[in-house]
């Protein structure tokens, strides 16, 4: 069974990859390796954000948070 993706860890790893690639010190082969890993992490982060957004939307709809209410009514 695959372990659950850790968004914060993935985002931190993606930042490290970006910094390495921006340094310009990598060989073409290493650049491609990091690029591939970065694309994979980007997709995983995007998927995690989309899932979280969907969960918030569902919970908000169930509790009618999607309806605008005057501040005084809160």
Chimera marker file (.cmm) of the C-alpha trace (Angstrom):
<marker_set name="trace">
<marker id="1" x="0.000" y="0.000" z="0.000" r="1" g="1" b="0" radius="0.5"/>
<marker id="2" x="1.384" y="3.424" z="-0.938" r="1" g="1" b="0" radius="0.5"/>
<marker id="3" x="1.945" y="5.874" z="1.872" r="1" g="1" b="0" radius="0.5"/>
<marker id="4" x="0.011" y="9.124" z="1.978" r="1" g="1" b="0" radius="0.5"/>
<marker id="5" x="1.729" y="12.064" z="0.300" r="1" g="1" b="0" radius="0.5"/>
<marker id="6" x="3.079" y="14.646" z="2.775" r="1" g="1" b="0" radius="0.5"/>
<marker id="7" x="2.329" y="18.021" z="1.157" r="1" g="1" b="0" radius="0.5"/>
<marker id="8" x="4.692" y="20.066" z="3.326" r="1" g="1" b="0" radius="0.5"/>
<marker id="9" x="7.574" y="17.668" z="2.797" r="1" g="1" b="0" radius="0.5"/>
<marker id="10" x="6.885" y="17.550" z="-0.943" r="1" g="1" b="0" radius="0.5"/>
<marker id="11" x="6.768" y="21.330" z="-1.189" r="1" g="1" b="0" radius="0.5"/>
<marker id="12" x="10.043" y="21.666" z="0.735" r="1" g="1" b="0" radius="0.5"/>
<marker id="13" x="11.696" y="19.092" z="-1.519" r="1" g="1" b="0" radius="0.5"/>
<marker id="14" x="10.408" y="20.927" z="-4.581" r="1" g="1" b="0" radius="0.5"/>
<marker id="15" x="11.960" y="24.170" z="-3.291" r="1" g="1" b="0" radius="0.5"/>
<marker id="16" x="15.322" y="22.406" z="-2.848" r="1" g="1" b="0" radius="0.5"/>
<marker id="17" x="15.133" y="21.089" z="-6.412" r="1" g="1" b="0" radius="0.5"/>
<marker id="18" x="14.318" y="24.545" z="-7.777" r="1" g="1" b="0" radius="0.5"/>
<marker id="19" x="17.247" y="26.091" z="-5.917" r="1" g="1" b="0" radius="0.5"/>
<marker id="20" x="19.634" y="23.422" z="-7.234" r="1" g="1" b="0" radius="0.5"/>
<marker id="21" x="18.428" y="23.905" z="-10.783" r="1" g="1" b="0" radius="0.5"/>
<marker id="22" x="18.628" y="27.694" z="-10.554" r="1" g="1" b="0" radius="0.5"/>
<marker id="23" x="22.234" y="27.477" z="-9.355" r="1" g="1" b="0" radius="0.5"/>
<marker id="24" x="23.323" y="26.423" z="-12.837" r="1" g="1" b="0" radius="0.5"/>
<marker id="25" x="25.900" y="23.996" z="-11.408" r="1" g="1" b="0" radius="0.5"/>
<marker id="26" x="24.188" y="20.803" z="-12.589" r="1" g="1" b="0" radius="0.5"/>
<marker id="27" x="25.100" y="18.681" z="-15.571" r="1" g="1" b="0" radius="0.5"/>
<marker id="28" x="22.485" y="18.194" z="-18.265" r="1" g="1" b="0" radius="0.5"/>
<marker id="29" x="21.830" y="14.668" z="-16.998" r="1" g="1" b="0" radius="0.5"/>
<marker id="30" x="21.382" y="15.852" z="-13.401" r="1" g="1" b="0" radius="0.5"/>
<marker id="31" x="19.186" y="18.747" z="-14.568" r="1" g="1" b="0" radius="0.5"/>
<marker id="32" x="16.897" y="16.307" z="-16.354" r="1" g="1" b="0" radius="0.5"/>
<marker id="33" x="16.788" y="14.038" z="-13.309" r="1" g="1" b="0" radius="0.5"/>
<marker id="34" x="15.825" y="16.926" z="-11.036" r="1" g="1" b="0" radius="0.5"/>
<marker id="35" x="13.333" y="18.245" z="-13.580" r="1" g="1" b="0" radius="0.5"/>
<marker id="36" x="11.568" y="14.875" z="-13.735" r="1" g="1" b="0" radius="0.5"/>
<marker id="37" x="11.447" y="14.651" z="-9.945" r="1" g="1" b="0" radius="0.5"/>
<marker id="38" x="10.203" y="18.256" z="-9.761" r="1" g="1" b="0" radius="0.5"/>
<marker id="39" x="7.390" y="17.577" z="-12.220" r="1" g="1" b="0" radius="0.5"/>
<marker id="40" x="6.340" y="14.533" z="-10.197" r="1" g="1" b="0" radius="0.5"/>
<marker id="41" x="6.362" y="16.526" z="-6.943" r="1" g="1" b="0" radius="0.5"/>
<marker id="42" x="4.456" y="19.395" z="-8.578" r="1" g="1" b="0" radius="0.5"/>
<marker id="43" x="1.754" y="16.978" z="-9.709" r="1" g="1" b="0" radius="0.5"/>
<marker id="44" x="1.518" y="15.408" z="-6.252" r="1" g="1" b="0" radius="0.5"/>
<marker id="45" x="1.300" y="18.828" z="-4.562" r="1" g="1" b="0" radius="0.5"/>
<marker id="46" x="-1.330" y="19.987" z="-7.047" r="1" g="1" b="0" radius="0.5"/>
<marker id="47" x="-3.353" y="16.830" z="-6.491" r="1" g="1" b="0" radius="0.5"/>
<marker id="48" x="-3.157" y="17.231" z="-2.702" r="1" g="1" b="0" radius="0.5"/>
<marker id="49" x="-4.347" y="20.849" z="-2.964" r="1" g="1" b="0" radius="0.5"/>
<marker id="50" x="-7.194" y="19.873" z="-5.279" r="1" g="1" b="0" radius="0.5"/>
<marker id="51" x="-8.275" y="17.129" z="-2.867" r="1" g="1" b="0" radius="0.5"/>
<marker id="52" x="-8.168" y="19.536" z="0.082" r="1" g="1" b="0" radius="0.5"/>
<marker id="53" x="-10.144" y="22.144" z="-1.853" r="1" g="1" b="0" radius="0.5"/>
<marker id="54" x="-12.777" y="19.542" z="-2.705" r="1" g="1" b="0" radius="0.5"/>
<marker id="55" x="-13.061" y="18.452" z="0.937" r="1" g="1" b="0" radius="0.5"/>
<marker id="56" x="-13.497" y="22.064" z="2.080" r="1" g="1" b="0" radius="0.5"/>
<marker id="57" x="-16.127" y="22.645" z="-0.610" r="1" g="1" b="0" radius="0.5"/>
<marker id="58" x="-18.084" y="19.546" z="0.418" r="1" g="1" b="0" radius="0.5"/>
<marker id="59" x="-17.945" y="20.443" z="4.115" r="1" g="1" b="0" radius="0.5"/>
<marker id="60" x="-18.930" y="24.039" z="3.382" r="1" g="1" b="0" radius="0.5"/>
<marker id="61" x="-21.910" y="22.951" z="1.313" r="1" g="1" b="0" radius="0.5"/>
<marker id="62" x="-23.071" y="20.551" z="4.030" r="1" g="1" b="0" radius="0.5"/>
<marker id="63" x="-23.026" y="23.364" z="6.591" r="1" g="1" b="0" radius="0.5"/>
<marker id="64" x="-24.367" y="26.029" z="4.216" r="1" g="1" b="0" radius="0.5"/>
<marker id="65" x="-21.175" y="28.056" z="4.523" r="1" g="1" b="0" radius="0.5"/>
<marker id="66" x="-21.417" y="28.784" z="0.830" r="1" g="1" b="0" radius="0.5"/>
<marker id="67" x="-24.300" y="31.182" z="1.488" r="1" g="1" b="0" radius="0.5"/>
<marker id="68" x="-23.308" y="34.759" z="2.124" r="1" g="1" b="0" radius="0.5"/>
<marker id="69" x="-24.542" y="36.040" z="5.466" r="1" g="1" b="0" radius="0.5"/>
<marker id="70" x="-24.403" y="39.529" z="6.931" r="1" g="1" b="0" radius="0.5"/>
<marker id="71" x="-21.598" y="39.941" z="9.450" r="1" g="1" b="0" radius="0.5"/>
<marker id="72" x="-24.084" y="40.861" z="12.177" r="1" g="1" b="0" radius="0.5"/>
<marker id="73" x="-25.770" y="37.425" z="11.858" r="1" g="1" b="0" radius="0.5"/>
<marker id="74" x="-22.556" y="35.530" z="12.723" r="1" g="1" b="0" radius="0.5"/>
<link id1="1" id2="2" r="1" g="1" b="0" radius="0.2"/>
<link id1="2" id2="3" r="1" g="1" b="0" radius="0.2"/>
<link id1="3" id2="4" r="1" g="1" b="0" radius="0.2"/>
<link id1="4" id2="5" r="1" g="1" b="0" radius="0.2"/>
<link id1="5" id2="6" r="1" g="1" b="0" radius="0.2"/>
<link id1="6" id2="7" r="1" g="1" b="0" radius="0.2"/>
<link id1="7" id2="8" r="1" g="1" b="0" radius="0.2"/>
<link id1="8" id2="9" r="1" g="1" b="0" radius="0.2"/>
<link id1="9" id2="10" r="1" g="1" b="0" radius="0.2"/>
<link id1="10" id2="11" r="1" g="1" b="0" radius="0.2"/>
<link id1="11" id2="12" r="1" g="1" b="0" radius="0.2"/>
<link id1="12" id2="13" r="1" g="1" b="0" radius="0.2"/>
<link id1="13" id2="14" r="1" g="1" b="0" radius="0.2"/>
<link id1="14" id2="15" r="1" g="1" b="0" radius="0.2"/>
<link id1="15" id2="16" r="1" g="1" b="0" radius="0.2"/>
<link id1="16" id2="17" r="1" g="1" b="0" radius="0.2"/>
<link id1="17" id2="18" r="1" g="1" b="0" radius="0.2"/>
<link id1="18" id2="19" r="1" g="1" b="0" radius="0.2"/>
<link id1="19" id2="20" r="1" g="1" b="0" radius="0.2"/>
<link id1="20" id2="21" r="1" g="1" b="0" radius="0.2"/>
<link id1="21" id2="22" r="1" g="1" b="0" radius="0.2"/>
<link id1="22" id2="23" r="1" g="1" b="0" radius="0.2"/>
<link id1="23" id2="24" r="1" g="1" b="0" radius="0.2"/>
<link id1="24" id2="25" r="1" g="1" b="0" radius="0.2"/>
<link id1="25" id2="26" r="1" g="1" b="0" radius="0.2"/>
<link id1="26" id2="27" r="1" g="1" b="0" radius="0.2"/>
<link id1="27" id2="28" r="1" g="1" b="0" radius="0.2"/>
<link id1="28" id2="29" r="1" g="1" b="0" radius="0.2"/>
<link id1="29" id2="30" r="1" g="1" b="0" radius="0.2"/>
<link id1="30" id2="31" r="1" g="1" b="0" radius="0.2"/>
<link id1="31" id2="32" r="1" g="1" b="0" radius="0.2"/>
<link id1="32" id2="33" r="1" g="1" b="0" radius="0.2"/>
<link id1="33" id2="34" r="1" g="1" b="0" radius="0.2"/>
<link id1="34" id2="35" r="1" g="1" b="0" radius="0.2"/>
<link id1="35" id2="36" r="1" g="1" b="0" radius="0.2"/>
<link id1="36" id2="37" r="1" g="1" b="0" radius="0.2"/>
<link id1="37" id2="38" r="1" g="1" b="0" radius="0.2"/>
<link id1="38" id2="39" r="1" g="1" b="0" radius="0.2"/>
<link id1="39" id2="40" r="1" g="1" b="0" radius="0.2"/>
<link id1="40" id2="41" r="1" g="1" b="0" radius="0.2"/>
<link id1="41" id2="42" r="1" g="1" b="0" radius="0.2"/>
<link id1="42" id2="43" r="1" g="1" b="0" radius="0.2"/>
<link id1="43" id2="44" r="1" g="1" b="0" radius="0.2"/>
<link id1="44" id2="45" r="1" g="1" b="0" radius="0.2"/>
<link id1="45" id2="46" r="1" g="1" b="0" radius="0.2"/>
<link id1="46" id2="47" r="1" g="1" b="0" radius="0.2"/>
<link id1="47" id2="48" r="1" g="1" b="0" radius="0.2"/>
<link id1="48" id2="49" r="1" g="1" b="0" radius="0.2"/>
<link id1="49" id2="50" r="1" g="1" b="0" radius="0.2"/>
<link id1="50" id2="51" r="1" g="1" b="0" radius="0.2"/>
<link id1="51" id2="52" r="1" g="1" b="0" radius="0.2"/>
<link id1="52" id2="53" r="1" g="1" b="0" radius="0.2"/>
<link id1="53" id2="54" r="1" g="1" b="0" radius="0.2"/>
<link id1="54" id2="55" r="1" g="1" b="0" radius="0.2"/>
<link id1="55" id2="56" r="1" g="1" b="0" radius="0.2"/>
<link id1="56" id2="57" r="1" g="1" b="0" radius="0.2"/>
<link id1="57" id2="58" r="1" g="1" b="0" radius="0.2"/>
<link id1="58" id2="59" r="1" g="1" b="0" radius="0.2"/>
<link id1="59" id2="60" r="1" g="1" b="0" radius="0.2"/>
<link id1="60" id2="61" r="1" g="1" b="0" radius="0.2"/>
<link id1="61" id2="62" r="1" g="1" b="0" radius="0.2"/>
<link id1="62" id2="63" r="1" g="1" b="0" radius="0.2"/>
<link id1="63" id2="64" r="1" g="1" b="0" radius="0.2"/>
<link id1="64" id2="65" r="1" g="1" b="0" radius="0.2"/>
<link id1="65" id2="66" r="1" g="1" b="0" radius="0.2"/>
<link id1="66" id2="67" r="1" g="1" b="0" radius="0.2"/>
<link id1="67" id2="68" r="1" g="1" b="0" radius="0.2"/>
<link id1="68" id2="69" r="1" g="1" b="0" radius="0.2"/>
<link id1="69" id2="70" r="1" g="1" b="0" radius="0.2"/>
<link id1="70" id2="71" r="1" g="1" b="0" radius="0.2"/>
<link id1="71" id2="72" r="1" g="1" b="0" radius="0.2"/>
<link id1="72" id2="73" r="1" g="1" b="0" radius="0.2"/>
<link id1="73" id2="74" r="1" g="1" b="0" radius="0.2"/>
</marker_set>
